[in-house]
Amino acid sequence: MNMITEIFAVLGQTLQIYSFILIVRVLLTWFPSIDWSNGILAAICSITDPYLNLFRGIIPPIGGFDISSILAFLLLNVVENFITGLAYSPLFVSY
């Protein structure tokens, strides 16, 4: 593997981890009694809220439900798949 392939592979794995953290964040919003001032939960919010806020400005809550996270997941998944595809692209793989 050359250096560019490794960089794209690490970026793809990082996006997978971020996607998992984002899923945890969205699932935790289903529990209204959670104390978001807890250190771990506050860290999750500080990591995910800037990204989610981009989509909250585009899609307002509908019927009290925030569906902007669906668009956030879709875009993150597309970017993740693109970067992972680049990591294993024949353009960057040296034989």
Buried (B, 14 or more C-beta within 10 A) or exposed (E): EEEBBEBBBEBBBEBBEBBEBBEEBBEEEEEEEEEEEEEEBEEBBEEBEEBBEEBBEEBEEEEEEBBBBEBBBEEBEEBBEEBBEBBEEEEBEEE
